[in-house]
Amino acid sequence: MPRALLALALLWLTTACTPSTAPLLQPTPSMQRPTACLTSCPLLPYLTAPDEVAYLIWTHDLIDVAAECRRMHEVCRRAKD
């Protein structure tokens, strides 16, 4: 008899206490990312040739891309405020 009660109690505990899902929150403006933050930074350039001139051009392009990405992050930061 105790085993039957134990099985019944176990069955009741596993079915009667099922977790419910919480309702989804509607996104508020503070939760949404500004459109300025949705744009990804440009891809980094590849070094195409091993010579010194190509390296200098690549370095200049890399600095330009990093500056553009920094500007985009500043715009995103200002849009969040």
N, C-alpha and C positions, 0 to 999 in steps of 0.2 A: 504493500500500500504506500509506504513512503516514497518508493521509486516512481510510482504513478503520479503522486503529488509533485514530486520534484520535476518530472517531465512536463507536467501541466504548467507548473510555475515557469519553467524555462521557455516553454512555448509562448506563454502569455507575455513574458518579458521581452522576447525577441520580436513579437508582432505588435504588441500594444504600445511600445515606446519607439516607434520608428521616427526618425527625425524628419521634420518638415523643412521644406526649402524656404529660405527667406525671400521676401518679395524683392525684385530688382529695383534699385533706386534709379530714378530718372536723373540723367546727367544734368548737373547744375553748371552755370557758367564758370564757377571756380574749379570744377572738375574737368572741364573740357580744355584741350590744348588750343592755344591761339593758332590761326592759320599760318602765321609767320613761323611757327615752330614745326610745322608739318613738312617743310621743305628740307630735304637732306643736303648735306654739304657736297660740293662737287668732288668727283673722284680724283685721287692723286695721280699726277702724271707719271709715266714710266720712263726710265732712262733707256733710250733706244740705242745709243752708240757709246762705246767706251772712250771716246776721245775727249779732250779737255773742253772744246767749244760746245759739244753736246751736253757735257756736264754743267757748264755755266748756264746754258739755256734752260736745262732741266731745273737747276737751282732757282732760277728766276721764276719759272712757272710754278714751282712748288711754293715759293713765297707768296705768289699771287693767289694761289688756291687757299693757302692758309689764311691770308688776309680776308678773302671773300667769306670763308667759313666763320671767321671771327666776327665779321660784320653781321652775318646772318644770326649768330648767337646773340649779339647785342640787340638786334631787332626783336628777337624772340623774348629776351629778358625784359625789354621795355614793354612789349605787348602783354606780358603777364602782370605787370604792375598796374 
